[in-house]
Amino acid sequence: MDGAALHEVTVRTALALPAVEETQPFGDESVVYKVVGKMFVLLTELRGVPIVNLKCAPPHGAALVRDHAEVSPGWHMSKRHWITLAPGDGLDESMVEDLVANSYELVVAGLPRAARPLDPARRARPEDA
């Protein structure tokens, strides 16, 4: 997957999730996607290469870093709780979509129940339960 596709799939996936807002708190060079004010995606470029930072459970993140050359510990983030995706043949659309959704679900799970736009365990809105 090239850098343009990496960013395009990430943006499309993030914006399809409930209660997501697009912000630029770090300036024009990067875009942050938040749910209820909490960041779950950062899109930017590193030395001219498009990258994506995502929240990830530590064991899952460690396995991804170990198994995929395109995945590294989070750039300018907690290396334990964030990963960085870079362009490369080891990434495909499905994987990026899953990682963006997983990042979103991790952030939602950390929100107070009343503030959650959906229940991450059931992938349903709390009022639908």
C-alpha positions in Angstrom: 0.0 0.0 0.0 1.4 3.4 -0.9 1.3 6.5 1.3 -1.7 8.1 -0.4 -3.8 4.9 -0.1 -2.7 4.5 3.5 -4.0 8.0 4.4 -7.1 7.6 2.2 -8.2 4.3 3.8 -7.4 5.7 7.3 -9.5 8.8 6.7 -12.4 7.0 5.2 -12.5 4.4 8.0 -12.2 7.0 10.8 -14.9 9.3 9.4 -17.3 6.3 9.1 -17.2 5.7 12.9 -19.7 7.3 15.3 -19.0 10.7 16.9 -15.7 11.3 15.2 -14.3 14.8 14.6 -11.4 15.8 12.4 -9.0 18.4 14.0 -5.6 20.0 13.3 -4.3 20.8 16.8 -0.6 20.5 15.6 -0.9 22.7 12.5 -1.6 22.1 8.9 0.9 19.3 8.5 -1.1 16.8 10.5 -4.7 15.7 11.0 -6.0 14.2 14.2 -9.2 12.2 14.5 -10.9 12.2 17.9 -13.9 10.5 19.5 -15.5 12.5 22.4 -12.3 14.7 22.5 -9.9 11.8 22.7 -7.4 11.1 19.9 -7.3 7.8 18.2 -5.6 8.6 14.8 -2.9 11.0 13.8 -2.0 11.4 10.1 1.1 13.2 9.1 4.3 12.9 7.2 7.7 12.0 8.5 10.6 13.1 6.2 8.1 13.3 3.3 6.6 9.8 3.9 2.9 9.6 4.9 2.5 7.9 8.3 -0.4 7.0 10.6 -0.3 6.7 14.4 -2.9 4.5 16.0 -3.6 3.4 19.6 -3.0 -0.3 20.0 -3.1 -2.7 23.0 0.5 -3.4 24.0 0.7 -7.1 23.2 -1.0 -6.6 19.8 1.2 -3.7 19.0 4.4 -5.6 19.9 3.3 -8.5 17.7 2.6 -6.1 14.8 5.9 -4.4 15.2 7.6 -7.8 15.2 5.8 -9.2 12.2 5.4 -6.2 9.9 8.2 -4.0 8.6 5.6 -1.2 8.0 4.7 -1.1 11.7 6.9 0.6 14.3 6.4 1.8 17.8 4.4 5.1 17.9 6.3 8.1 16.5 6.2 10.9 19.1 3.7 8.8 21.1 3.8 6.3 23.9 5.8 3.5 22.4 3.8 1.0 24.5 0.3 2.1 23.6 0.7 3.5 20.0 2.0 2.2 16.7 3.0 3.9 13.5 2.0 2.6 10.1 4.2 3.5 7.1 3.6 2.6 3.4 4.7 -0.8 2.2 3.6 -4.1 0.7 2.8 -5.7 4.1 -0.2 -3.4 4.6 -3.5 -3.9 2.9 -6.8 -2.1 3.1 -8.5 -4.6 5.4 -5.6 -4.5 7.9 -5.6 -0.7 8.0 -9.4 -0.6 8.4 -9.2 -3.1 11.3 -6.4 -1.2 13.0 -8.2 2.1 12.8 -11.4 0.5 14.2 -9.4 -1.2 16.9 -7.8 2.1 17.9 -11.3 3.7 18.0 -12.7 0.9 20.2 -9.7 1.1 22.6 -10.4 4.9 23.1 -14.1 4.4 23.4 -13.6 1.6 26.0 -11.7 4.1 28.2 -14.5 6.7 28.1 -17.1 6.9 30.9 -20.0 4.6 29.9 -22.4 7.6 29.5 -20.0 9.4 27.1 -19.5 6.4 24.8 -21.0 6.7 21.4 -21.1 2.9 21.3 -20.4 -0.1 23.5 -17.1 -1.5 22.2 -17.8 -4.9 23.6 -21.0 -5.1 21.5 -20.3 -2.6 18.7 -23.7 -1.0 19.5 -24.7 2.3 20.9 -25.3 2.2 24.7 -29.0 3.3 24.2 -29.5 0.2 21.9 -28.6 -2.2 24.7 
